[in-house]
Amino acid sequence: METNINGPEARQGPAFNETAAEETVNLLIDDRPVRAARGTNLLEAARSVGIEVPSLCYLRGINEAGVCRVCLVEVDAGGRRSLQASCVYPVTEGLKVYTNSPRARRARKRVVELMLSDHDRDCTNCVRNLNCELQKLADEMGIRKLRVTGESHHYPVSRKNPFIVRDYNKCIKCRRCESVCREVQGVNVYSPKNRGFDAVISPPFMKDLGEVDCISCGQCLMACPTGSLSEREYTDEVWRAIEDRDKMVIVQTAPAIQVSLGELFGMGPGSAVTGKLAAALRRLGFDLVFSTEFAADLTIVEEAHELLERLAGHGKLPLISSCSPGWVKFCEHFYPEFIENLSTCKSPMEMFGALAKTYLAEKIKADPKKMVVVAVMPCTAKKFEAARKELVTRGTRDVDYVLTTRELSRMIRSAGIKFADLPEEEFDQPLGLSTGAGAIFAATGGVTESAVRTALALTGGRPDSPVEFRDLRGLRGIKEATVNIKGRDVRIAVAHGTRNARRLLDRIKAGEHFDFIEIMACPGGCIGGGGQPIQGKTGKKDRSSEEVKKLRTSALYRIDAGKKFRRSHENPAIRQIYDEFLGSPLSDRAREILHTTYTARGRVLNKMLH
């Protein structure tokens, strides 16, 4: 049997092209000669030679609108000096630029003061305290009191949904949320309302995010420079559950957490803290500590069998993965015609919750009604997913509370736990045993690679057949490959970021054929989720978001390579749960507990307008 995979270069999402312009120009920045490609903006030209110009609204290749004016510099063009926003002013031959002139410094300081004059400055009660770009700039500029005062806005905080809180009182109208939602995710929830002082960046009609086409991915939150957007926090509810002696509180932690949590405690991106993570959760008071990777292995077994079933003619192709709740909600809103293509498998988080309150409850003789399942996830959309009415098993909600990586770090700090000094501990059993396939679930392409490993083995693959498929790896927006399964070429595709998902689905609607598709809502997959550490300009070492994702992904593949078992179906705990409880993949009991249905939501805005 052949096991070859061929992957063409993928179609990319929007990106800044550093080599597009071959022609260069010469200019002076702070009396230093600089050569830059024609078309480069002054901000990037200055940064290329180590001159830092402050900015707030600028996101390279995504939001280059010059709306905040914090990046003002003094430009001498032909002997005439003027203040210009460096993020939108292109380099030209012979230009003289002064980034640190008294005039430029005064202007930038006044701009920040004006922002602060209409900003909720209760910083100590803000979730972004000490990690806020506006706060950092105010400190660097030496702003100790405001010289400008006047009218300020007082908006109600929008917190009706279970995933993201919107506080307009902290919005600086940078429009980064709007650009990320439109350019990266292709959802387009945000737009400007009103003009001038009364302008706001909001969903249609100032609706709550839960009332519009928002897919709950949290990428807007990751882009926000202040605390205007934050996750809906559930740490108080979790603390109360832990303190309730009548409750058994079980925690599961997603594979991405082990390669990102360390960043919030001073460790470098990509630091694997698996053992310390298990130790920290026990010290917080959780009764049982498990890994969602176990359920990821279970998802792969169920999904691989579902793929083989559909390839045999039972169900629609392509089969599309369903483990990313942001992607599922995107499909329900924008592409409801593909709902029948979605795998009916619950996500690993939900599978784990359902099994904890059925299989585990029976095994340890616990009352499911007294069990509280907490999930630590890299994702704000998981908060939405946990609240879905479809994800109830035997009358009980599968997952009770979802915490992001950031929320968990705040709990650890508030408990006085010195994370870096913790010993390495193991997860509890049997729901804590996992394979390398479960670990790479967190990276774009990981679900597909894991499914291919098991699908090949289930269809007569040799014991020494490959387990690594590098054409499915990397951060290309869309990856494609062909796998030969039992003499049949199976065409697969991987997309991350829902704008790339839109491109891929439109190709399918135009007639292109695929057999299996993996879609992750967040760029990079779970390692770039909306609940992960926020990469701003406030750390000791600024790193690009892309670099951080690569480091986290590399760590996951190292974890995979070091595992004894690397195919999901080889997990002894998976075999045990089928023998003791589920019977077989896609059995009636497996379908009852591990599978779900979806809701065609359609365009909410269209409904509001009509």
Secondary structure by P-SEA (a helix, b strand, c coil): ccbbbbbcccccccccccccccbbbbbbcccbbbbbcccccaaaaaaaacbbbbbcccccccccccccccbbbbbbcccbbbbccccccccccbbbbbcccaaaaaaaaaaaaaaaaaccccccccccccccaaaaaaaaacccccccccbbbbbccccccccbbbbcccccccaaaaaaacccccccccccccccccccccccccccccccccccccccccccccccccccccaaaaaaaaaccccbbbbbbcaaaaacccccccccccccaaaaaaaaaaaacccbbbbaaaaaaaaaaaaaaaaaaaaaccccccccccccaaaaaaaacccccccccccccccaaaaaaaaaacaaaaaaccccccbbbbbbcccaaaaaaaacccccccccccccccccaaaaaaaaaaaccccccccbbbbcccccccccccccccccaaaaaaaaaaaaaaaccccccccccccccccccbbbbcccccccbbbbbbbccaaaaaaaaaaaaabbbbcbbbbbccccccccccccccccccccccccaaaaaaaaaaaaaaaaaacccccccccaaaaaaaaccccccccccccccccccccccccaaaaaac
